[in-house]
Amino acid sequence: MIAVLTSGVALGAHVPGLRLAQRLREHGADVLVDVLERRLPGDRLAAVVESRRSFQRDLRFAVAAQGLATDPVDDITPEAVEALEKHWEEQGVETFVVFSGFWLRLLDGYLRRRPTRTVACHVDAVVSPSYRRASRYAPDAEHVWLAREDGTLPWTIPVDTRPPVPWSAREGRLLVHGGGWAIGSYRDRARELAEAGLPLDLIVPEAPAAVDWARCFTLDPDWHPWHDDGLPPLLEVPPAPADSSDSSDPEGRGRNLSYELARSARAIVSKPGGGTLLDSLWTATPLILLEPAGRHEAANGRLWQRLGFALSYDEWHACGFAPERLEPLHQALLGAAARPRDLLDGLLTPRT
């Protein structure tokens, strides 16, 4: 049994964890998914939801909160920890794969009593806030990185088995979003892009009022990262006609629609979160960088520019959003996903 442990407050790490779990199951592995917030009391969850609303209003709140936030593990009761450890024992967990450093503190005591292979997956190019807080816990954990500040991509999660959509077959649309928490300047930038005559797919946290300058999508309100193990489904607002032949989600809710939109886009316009980097890599879709939410995302953006996969929004704006600036980035991304080591193989191949 492989336990994939994520945090729902950061979809940029949560969704890669869900994708890894999906791939593992496709290869016959027994997998359980657990989300840290499922263990928190109701009042703590309410505070998390309210924080998210504040972050969506102003990116500066999100950046400041990274240095001020308390460790959520402090709010998990000893009884909840005991029940969780009993569950792992009953399920016969042989490997933990962790996508949030907070889990390492929860695992620390259990691993001392029952040594179990633990793989800490870093989706950012430098240590993220949750892992920074967990540096002294689970000292025997294996740390794998999907990206490094030194310009390397050591590991990857195999998001897709299909090749990237050829550049000539792409629709010419831009995918604009604010990452997993829908924060930052993406709405203002979307307006500017639309005013420049560029066709957009815009992902927003809630169904907006009528928008005639972009095709809008929002998270299905019936999906919640703390309760659902499937990939987050998007809904078009207003819904596309039932008989529409232009379906961006040919396999329905089983496939992550935001990824499908990225596959056909000319560029993703977003802040450089870890999940967005993974989408860019596997779809070979260039990234237009918006303001990062913290030091770790700033490092992600610098890495993607260094590798020739991204432009800053200001750079692209300065050249009048010239479409010819994007294809070289796409070409640089082509084949890049095949170079890192496959985390799936690393987990399924017996260690020697």
TORKOL-4160 file (C-alpha; in steps of 0.2 Angstrom, whole numbers, padded with zeros to 4 digits, m for minus):
352
<pt num="1" X="0000" Y="0000" Z="0000"/>
<pt num="2" X="0006" Y="0017" Z="m0005"/>
<pt num="3" X="m0001" Y="0032" Z="0005"/>
<pt num="4" X="m0001" Y="0049" Z="m0004"/>
<pt num="5" X="m0002" Y="0063" Z="0008"/>
<pt num="6" X="m0006" Y="0080" Z="0002"/>
<pt num="7" X="m0013" Y="0097" Z="0008"/>
<pt num="8" X="m0029" Y="0104" Z="0001"/>
<pt num="9" X="m0024" Y="0122" Z="0005"/>
<pt num="10" X="m0011" Y="0122" Z="m0009"/>
<pt num="11" X="m0019" Y="0114" Z="m0025"/>
<pt num="12" X="m0002" Y="0117" Z="m0034"/>
<pt num="13" X="0005" Y="0102" Z="m0023"/>
<pt num="14" X="m0012" Y="0093" Z="m0020"/>
<pt num="15" X="m0016" Y="0091" Z="m0038"/>
<pt num="16" X="0001" Y="0083" Z="m0043"/>
<pt num="17" X="m0002" Y="0071" Z="m0028"/>
<pt num="18" X="m0018" Y="0066" Z="m0035"/>
<pt num="19" X="m0011" Y="0064" Z="m0052"/>
<pt num="20" X="0003" Y="0053" Z="m0045"/>
<pt num="21" X="m0010" Y="0042" Z="m0036"/>
<pt num="22" X="m0020" Y="0041" Z="m0052"/>
<pt num="23" X="m0005" Y="0035" Z="m0061"/>
<pt num="24" X="0000" Y="0022" Z="m0048"/>
<pt num="25" X="m0018" Y="0015" Z="m0048"/>
<pt num="26" X="m0017" Y="0013" Z="m0067"/>
<pt num="27" X="m0001" Y="0002" Z="m0064"/>
<pt num="28" X="m0010" Y="m0009" Z="m0052"/>
<pt num="29" X="m0004" Y="m0001" Z="m0035"/>
<pt num="30" X="m0015" Y="0000" Z="m0020"/>
<pt num="31" X="m0015" Y="0018" Z="m0015"/>
<pt num="32" X="m0024" Y="0028" Z="m0002"/>
<pt num="33" X="m0025" Y="0047" Z="m0002"/>
<pt num="34" X="m0026" Y="0058" Z="0013"/>
<pt num="35" X="m0027" Y="0077" Z="0015"/>
<pt num="36" X="m0020" Y="0086" Z="0030"/>
<pt num="37" X="m0035" Y="0097" Z="0032"/>
<pt num="38" X="m0047" Y="0082" Z="0035"/>
<pt num="39" X="m0039" Y="0080" Z="0052"/>
<pt num="40" X="m0042" Y="0098" Z="0057"/>
<pt num="41" X="m0056" Y="0104" Z="0069"/>
<pt num="42" X="m0070" Y="0113" Z="0061"/>
<pt num="43" X="m0065" Y="0130" Z="0068"/>
<pt num="44" X="m0048" Y="0129" Z="0061"/>
<pt num="45" X="m0055" Y="0124" Z="0044"/>
<pt num="46" X="m0066" Y="0139" Z="0044"/>
<pt num="47" X="m0051" Y="0150" Z="0047"/>
<pt num="48" X="m0042" Y="0143" Z="0032"/>
<pt num="49" X="m0057" Y="0146" Z="0021"/>
<pt num="50" X="m0057" Y="0165" Z="0027"/>
<pt num="51" X="m0038" Y="0166" Z="0024"/>
<pt num="52" X="m0041" Y="0160" Z="0006"/>
<pt num="53" X="m0053" Y="0174" Z="0003"/>
<pt num="54" X="m0041" Y="0187" Z="0010"/>
<pt num="55" X="m0027" Y="0181" Z="m0001"/>
<pt num="56" X="m0039" Y="0182" Z="m0016"/>
<pt num="57" X="m0042" Y="0200" Z="m0012"/>
<pt num="58" X="m0024" Y="0205" Z="m0011"/>
<pt num="59" X="m0008" Y="0194" Z="m0015"/>
<pt num="60" X="0002" Y="0203" Z="m0002"/>
<pt num="61" X="m0008" Y="0195" Z="0012"/>
<pt num="62" X="m0003" Y="0178" Z="0005"/>
<pt num="63" X="0015" Y="0182" Z="0004"/>
<pt num="64" X="0015" Y="0189" Z="0022"/>
<pt num="65" X="0005" Y="0174" Z="0029"/>
<pt num="66" X="0019" Y="0162" Z="0024"/>
<pt num="67" X="0030" Y="0170" Z="0037"/>
<pt num="68" X="0016" Y="0171" Z="0050"/>
<pt num="69" X="0006" Y="0156" Z="0049"/>
<pt num="70" X="0005" Y="0144" Z="0063"/>
<pt num="71" X="0008" Y="0125" Z="0060"/>
<pt num="72" X="m0008" Y="0117" Z="0057"/>
<pt num="73" X="m0002" Y="0101" Z="0065"/>
<pt num="74" X="m0003" Y="0110" Z="0082"/>
<pt num="75" X="m0022" Y="0109" Z="0080"/>
<pt num="76" X="m0024" Y="0091" Z="0077"/>
<pt num="77" X="m0028" Y="0082" Z="0092"/>
<pt num="78" X="m0018" Y="0067" Z="0099"/>
<pt num="79" X="m0034" Y="0056" Z="0097"/>
<pt num="80" X="m0034" Y="0061" Z="0078"/>
<pt num="81" X="m0016" Y="0056" Z="0077"/>
<pt num="82" X="m0019" Y="0040" Z="0085"/>
<pt num="83" X="m0033" Y="0036" Z="0074"/>
<pt num="84" X="m0023" Y="0040" Z="0059"/>
<pt num="85" X="m0008" Y="0029" Z="0064"/>
<pt num="86" X="m0020" Y="0015" Z="0067"/>
<pt num="87" X="m0027" Y="0017" Z="0050"/>
<pt num="88" X="m0010" Y="0016" Z="0042"/>
<pt num="89" X="m0006" Y="0000" Z="0051"/>
<pt num="90" X="m0022" Y="m0008" Z="0047"/>
<pt num="91" X="m0020" Y="m0003" Z="0028"/>
<pt num="92" X="m0002" Y="m0010" Z="0028"/>
<pt num="93" X="0006" Y="0006" Z="0022"/>
<pt num="94" X="0023" Y="0002" Z="0015"/>
<pt num="95" X="0027" Y="0019" Z="0007"/>
<pt num="96" X="0022" Y="0036" Z="0011"/>
<pt num="97" X="0023" Y="0050" Z="m0002"/>
<pt num="98" X="0022" Y="0067" Z="0005"/>
<pt num="99" X="0017" Y="0083" Z="m0004"/>
<pt num="100" X="0017" Y="0095" Z="0011"/>
<pt num="101" X="0031" Y="0096" Z="0024"/>
<pt num="102" X="0018" Y="0097" Z="0038"/>
<pt num="103" X="0015" Y="0079" Z="0035"/>
<pt num="104" X="0033" Y="0075" Z="0040"/>
<pt num="105" X="0030" Y="0081" Z="0058"/>
<pt num="106" X="0014" Y="0070" Z="0059"/>
<pt num="107" X="0024" Y="0055" Z="0053"/>
<pt num="108" X="0039" Y="0058" Z="0063"/>
<pt num="109" X="0034" Y="0048" Z="0079"/>
<pt num="110" X="0026" Y="0034" Z="0069"/>
<pt num="111" X="0042" Y="0032" Z="0058"/>
<pt num="112" X="0052" Y="0031" Z="0074"/>
<pt num="113" X="0042" Y="0016" Z="0080"/>
<pt num="114" X="0038" Y="0008" Z="0063"/>
<pt num="115" X="0052" Y="0013" Z="0050"/>
<pt num="116" X="0043" Y="0015" Z="0033"/>
<pt num="117" X="0049" Y="0021" Z="0017"/>
<pt num="118" X="0045" Y="0040" Z="0016"/>
<pt num="119" X="0047" Y="0050" Z="0000"/>
<pt num="120" X="0045" Y="0069" Z="0002"/>
<pt num="121" X="0041" Y="0077" Z="m0015"/>
<pt num="122" X="0045" Y="0095" Z="m0018"/>
<pt num="123" X="0036" Y="0103" Z="m0032"/>
<pt num="124" X="0045" Y="0119" Z="m0031"/>
<pt num="125" X="0063" Y="0124" Z="m0036"/>
<pt num="126" X="0068" Y="0129" Z="m0018"/>
<pt num="127" X="0062" Y="0123" Z="m0001"/>
<pt num="128" X="0043" Y="0129" Z="0001"/>
<pt num="129" X="0037" Y="0136" Z="0018"/>
<pt num="130" X="0029" Y="0119" Z="0024"/>
<pt num="131" X="0045" Y="0110" Z="0021"/>
<pt num="132" X="0056" Y="0124" Z="0029"/>
<pt num="133" X="0046" Y="0121" Z="0045"/>
<pt num="134" X="0048" Y="0102" Z="0044"/>
<pt num="135" X="0067" Y="0102" Z="0042"/>
<pt num="136" X="0070" Y="0092" Z="0059"/>
<pt num="137" X="0057" Y="0079" Z="0056"/>
<pt num="138" X="0057" Y="0062" Z="0048"/>
<pt num="139" X="0076" Y="0063" Z="0045"/>
<pt num="140" X="0077" Y="0047" Z="0035"/>
<pt num="141" X="0064" Y="0053" Z="0022"/>
<pt num="142" X="0070" Y="0053" Z="0004"/>
<pt num="143" X="0068" Y="0070" Z="m0004"/>
<pt num="144" X="0064" Y="0071" Z="m0023"/>
<pt num="145" X="0063" Y="0087" Z="m0033"/>
<pt num="146" X="0053" Y="0090" Z="m0048"/>
<pt num="147" X="0063" Y="0106" Z="m0051"/>
<pt num="148" X="0079" Y="0113" Z="m0044"/>
<pt num="149" X="0086" Y="0131" Z="m0044"/>
<pt num="150" X="0102" Y="0125" Z="m0051"/>
<pt num="151" X="0093" Y="0123" Z="m0068"/>
<pt num="152" X="0089" Y="0104" Z="m0067"/>
<pt num="153" X="0073" Y="0094" Z="m0067"/>
<pt num="154" X="0078" Y="0079" Z="m0058"/>
<pt num="155" X="0061" Y="0070" Z="m0056"/>
<pt num="156" X="0044" Y="0071" Z="m0064"/>
<pt num="157" X="0026" Y="0065" Z="m0062"/>
<pt num="158" X="0020" Y="0057" Z="m0078"/>
<pt num="159" X="0004" Y="0068" Z="m0080"/>
<pt num="160" X="m0001" Y="0061" Z="m0097"/>
<pt num="161" X="0003" Y="0047" Z="m0110"/>
<pt num="162" X="m0001" Y="0058" Z="m0125"/>
<pt num="163" X="0011" Y="0069" Z="m0134"/>
<pt num="164" X="0009" Y="0088" Z="m0133"/>
<pt num="165" X="m0003" Y="0096" Z="m0146"/>
<pt num="166" X="0007" Y="0102" Z="m0161"/>
<pt num="167" X="0010" Y="0121" Z="m0161"/>
<pt num="168" X="0001" Y="0122" Z="m0178"/>
<pt num="169" X="m0015" Y="0113" Z="m0171"/>
<pt num="170" X="m0017" Y="0124" Z="m0156"/>
<pt num="171" X="m0032" Y="0135" Z="m0155"/>
<pt num="172" X="m0022" Y="0151" Z="m0151"/>
<pt num="173" X="m0031" Y="0154" Z="m0135"/>
<pt num="174" X="m0022" Y="0159" Z="m0118"/>
<pt num="175" X="m0026" Y="0150" Z="m0102"/>
<pt num="176" X="m0026" Y="0163" Z="m0088"/>
<pt num="177" X="m0028" Y="0159" Z="m0069"/>
<pt num="178" X="m0021" Y="0163" Z="m0052"/>
<pt num="179" X="m0015" Y="0145" Z="m0047"/>
<pt num="180" X="m0023" Y="0134" Z="m0035"/>
<pt num="181" X="m0029" Y="0147" Z="m0024"/>
<pt num="182" X="m0034" Y="0159" Z="m0038"/>
<pt num="183" X="m0024" Y="0174" Z="m0031"/>
<pt num="184" X="m0013" Y="0188" Z="m0039"/>
<pt num="185" X="m0015" Y="0199" Z="m0053"/>
<pt num="186" X="m0022" Y="0187" Z="m0066"/>
<pt num="187" X="m0039" Y="0196" Z="m0068"/>
<pt num="188" X="m0031" Y="0213" Z="m0072"/>
<pt num="189" X="m0019" Y="0205" Z="m0084"/>
<pt num="190" X="m0033" Y="0195" Z="m0092"/>
<pt num="191" X="m0042" Y="0212" Z="m0095"/>
<pt num="192" X="m0027" Y="0219" Z="m0103"/>
<pt num="193" X="m0024" Y="0204" Z="m0114"/>
<pt num="194" X="m0043" Y="0204" Z="m0120"/>
<pt num="195" X="m0041" Y="0222" Z="m0124"/>
<pt num="196" X="m0027" Y="0218" Z="m0135"/>
<pt num="197" X="m0038" Y="0206" Z="m0145"/>
<pt num="198" X="m0031" Y="0190" Z="m0138"/>
<pt num="199" X="m0044" Y="0175" Z="m0135"/>
<pt num="200" X="m0044" Y="0169" Z="m0117"/>
<pt num="201" X="m0049" Y="0155" Z="m0106"/>
<pt num="202" X="m0051" Y="0162" Z="m0089"/>
<pt num="203" X="m0052" Y="0151" Z="m0073"/>
<pt num="204" X="m0060" Y="0160" Z="m0058"/>
<pt num="205" X="m0064" Y="0154" Z="m0041"/>
<pt num="206" X="m0083" Y="0158" Z="m0042"/>
<pt num="207" X="m0095" Y="0160" Z="m0056"/>
<pt num="208" X="m0093" Y="0177" Z="m0062"/>
<pt num="209" X="m0106" Y="0190" Z="m0069"/>
<pt num="210" X="m0108" Y="0189" Z="m0088"/>
<pt num="211" X="m0091" Y="0191" Z="m0096"/>
<pt num="212" X="m0091" Y="0194" Z="m0115"/>
<pt num="213" X="m0072" Y="0196" Z="m0117"/>
<pt num="214" X="m0066" Y="0178" Z="m0111"/>
<pt num="215" X="m0072" Y="0160" Z="m0110"/>
<pt num="216" X="m0074" Y="0158" Z="m0091"/>
<pt num="217" X="m0073" Y="0142" Z="m0080"/>
<pt num="218" X="m0075" Y="0139" Z="m0062"/>
<pt num="219" X="m0072" Y="0125" Z="m0050"/>
<pt num="220" X="m0087" Y="0113" Z="m0048"/>
<pt num="221" X="m0095" Y="0118" Z="m0031"/>
<pt num="222" X="m0098" Y="0100" Z="m0027"/>
<pt num="223" X="m0079" Y="0097" Z="m0027"/>
<pt num="224" X="m0069" Y="0100" Z="m0012"/>
<pt num="225" X="m0050" Y="0096" Z="m0009"/>
<pt num="226" X="m0054" Y="0091" Z="0009"/>
<pt num="227" X="m0067" Y="0078" Z="0004"/>
<pt num="228" X="m0064" Y="0072" Z="m0014"/>
<pt num="229" X="m0049" Y="0062" Z="m0020"/>
<pt num="230" X="m0052" Y="0065" Z="m0038"/>
<pt num="231" X="m0045" Y="0079" Z="m0049"/>
<pt num="232" X="m0054" Y="0096" Z="m0048"/>
<pt num="233" X="m0067" Y="0097" Z="m0061"/>
<pt num="234" X="m0071" Y="0114" Z="m0070"/>
<pt num="235" X="m0087" Y="0120" Z="m0076"/>
<pt num="236" X="m0089" Y="0132" Z="m0090"/>
<pt num="237" X="m0099" Y="0148" Z="m0086"/>
<pt num="238" X="m0111" Y="0149" Z="m0094"/>
<pt num="239" X="m0112" Y="0130" Z="m0099"/>
<pt num="240" X="m0107" Y="0126" Z="m0117"/>
<pt num="241" X="m0121" Y="0120" Z="m0128"/>
<pt num="242" X="m0125" Y="0101" Z="m0124"/>
<pt num="243" X="m0122" Y="0097" Z="m0143"/>
<pt num="244" X="m0106" Y="0107" Z="m0144"/>
<pt num="245" X="m0093" Y="0098" Z="m0154"/>
<pt num="246" X="m0079" Y="0108" Z="m0146"/>
<pt num="247" X="m0076" Y="0098" Z="m0130"/>
<pt num="248" X="m0060" Y="0102" Z="m0121"/>
<pt num="249" X="m0064" Y="0087" Z="m0109"/>
<pt num="250" X="m0066" Y="0072" Z="m0120"/>
<pt num="251" X="m0066" Y="0060" Z="m0105"/>
<pt num="252" X="m0078" Y="0070" Z="m0094"/>
<pt num="253" X="m0074" Y="0073" Z="m0076"/>
<pt num="254" X="m0061" Y="0059" Z="m0075"/>
<pt num="255" X="m0049" Y="0071" Z="m0083"/>
<pt num="256" X="m0043" Y="0088" Z="m0076"/>
<pt num="257" X="m0051" Y="0101" Z="m0088"/>
<pt num="258" X="m0038" Y="0115" Z="m0083"/>
<pt num="259" X="m0025" Y="0103" Z="m0090"/>
<pt num="260" X="m0035" Y="0100" Z="m0106"/>
<pt num="261" X="m0036" Y="0119" Z="m0108"/>
<pt num="262" X="m0017" Y="0120" Z="m0106"/>
<pt num="263" X="m0014" Y="0107" Z="m0119"/>
<pt num="264" X="m0023" Y="0117" Z="m0133"/>
<pt num="265" X="m0017" Y="0134" Z="m0127"/>
<pt num="266" X="m0003" Y="0145" Z="m0134"/>
<pt num="267" X="0002" Y="0150" Z="m0117"/>
<pt num="268" X="m0002" Y="0149" Z="m0098"/>
<pt num="269" X="m0003" Y="0166" Z="m0090"/>
<pt num="270" X="m0001" Y="0163" Z="m0071"/>
<pt num="271" X="0010" Y="0165" Z="m0056"/>
<pt num="272" X="0023" Y="0151" Z="m0056"/>
<pt num="273" X="0017" Y="0138" Z="m0044"/>
<pt num="274" X="0023" Y="0120" Z="m0044"/>
<pt num="275" X="0007" Y="0113" Z="m0051"/>
<pt num="276" X="0008" Y="0126" Z="m0065"/>
<pt num="277" X="0026" Y="0121" Z="m0069"/>
<pt num="278" X="0021" Y="0103" Z="m0071"/>
<pt num="279" X="0006" Y="0108" Z="m0083"/>
<pt num="280" X="0018" Y="0118" Z="m0093"/>
<pt num="281" X="0031" Y="0104" Z="m0094"/>
<pt num="282" X="0019" Y="0090" Z="m0099"/>
<pt num="283" X="0009" Y="0101" Z="m0112"/>
<pt num="284" X="0024" Y="0110" Z="m0119"/>
<pt num="285" X="0014" Y="0126" Z="m0116"/>
<pt num="286" X="0025" Y="0142" Z="m0113"/>
<pt num="287" X="0022" Y="0151" Z="m0096"/>
<pt num="288" X="0019" Y="0170" Z="m0095"/>
<pt num="289" X="0024" Y="0174" Z="m0078"/>
<pt num="290" X="0014" Y="0184" Z="m0066"/>
<pt num="291" X="0019" Y="0190" Z="m0049"/>
<pt num="292" X="0024" Y="0176" Z="m0038"/>
<pt num="293" X="0017" Y="0172" Z="m0021"/>
<pt num="294" X="0033" Y="0170" Z="m0011"/>
<pt num="295" X="0051" Y="0166" Z="m0013"/>
<pt num="296" X="0048" Y="0148" Z="m0019"/>
<pt num="297" X="0037" Y="0154" Z="m0033"/>
<pt num="298" X="0050" Y="0167" Z="m0038"/>
<pt num="299" X="0063" Y="0154" Z="m0039"/>
<pt num="300" X="0051" Y="0143" Z="m0050"/>
<pt num="301" X="0049" Y="0158" Z="m0062"/>
<pt num="302" X="0068" Y="0161" Z="m0063"/>
<pt num="303" X="0071" Y="0143" Z="m0067"/>
<pt num="304" X="0058" Y="0142" Z="m0081"/>
<pt num="305" X="0065" Y="0158" Z="m0089"/>
<pt num="306" X="0083" Y="0151" Z="m0087"/>
<pt num="307" X="0077" Y="0135" Z="m0096"/>
<pt num="308" X="0069" Y="0145" Z="m0110"/>
<pt num="309" X="0051" Y="0140" Z="m0105"/>
<pt num="310" X="0044" Y="0156" Z="m0100"/>
<pt num="311" X="0043" Y="0175" Z="m0102"/>
<pt num="312" X="0038" Y="0188" Z="m0089"/>
<pt num="313" X="0022" Y="0197" Z="m0092"/>
<pt num="314" X="0031" Y="0213" Z="m0093"/>
<pt num="315" X="0043" Y="0206" Z="m0106"/>
<pt num="316" X="0029" Y="0200" Z="m0117"/>
<pt num="317" X="0019" Y="0216" Z="m0114"/>
<pt num="318" X="0034" Y="0227" Z="m0120"/>
<pt num="319" X="0034" Y="0218" Z="m0137"/>
<pt num="320" X="0016" Y="0220" Z="m0140"/>
<pt num="321" X="0011" Y="0202" Z="m0135"/>
<pt num="322" X="0020" Y="0196" Z="m0151"/>
<pt num="323" X="0014" Y="0178" Z="m0154"/>
<pt num="324" X="0031" Y="0174" Z="m0162"/>
<pt num="325" X="0039" Y="0175" Z="m0145"/>
<pt num="326" X="0030" Y="0160" Z="m0139"/>
<pt num="327" X="0034" Y="0146" Z="m0152"/>
<pt num="328" X="0053" Y="0146" Z="m0146"/>
<pt num="329" X="0047" Y="0143" Z="m0129"/>
<pt num="330" X="0036" Y="0128" Z="m0134"/>
<pt num="331" X="0051" Y="0121" Z="m0144"/>
<pt num="332" X="0062" Y="0122" Z="m0129"/>
<pt num="333" X="0048" Y="0113" Z="m0119"/>
<pt num="334" X="0046" Y="0099" Z="m0132"/>
<pt num="335" X="0054" Y="0083" Z="m0125"/>
<pt num="336" X="0059" Y="0091" Z="m0109"/>
<pt num="337" X="0046" Y="0080" Z="m0099"/>
<pt num="338" X="0056" Y="0064" Z="m0105"/>
<pt num="339" X="0072" Y="0069" Z="m0097"/>
<pt num="340" X="0069" Y="0069" Z="m0078"/>
<pt num="341" X="0067" Y="0052" Z="m0069"/>
<pt num="342" X="0050" Y="0046" Z="m0068"/>
<pt num="343" X="0044" Y="0046" Z="m0050"/>
<pt num="344" X="0032" Y="0032" Z="m0054"/>
<pt num="345" X="0046" Y="0020" Z="m0058"/>
<pt num="346" X="0055" Y="0026" Z="m0043"/>
<pt num="347" X="0041" Y="0021" Z="m0032"/>
<pt num="348" X="0036" Y="0005" Z="m0041"/>
<pt num="349" X="0054" Y="m0002" Z="m0044"/>
<pt num="350" X="0060" Y="m0012" Z="m0029"/>
<pt num="351" X="0075" Y="m0004" Z="m0020"/>
<pt num="352" X="0091" Y="m0014" Z="m0021"/>
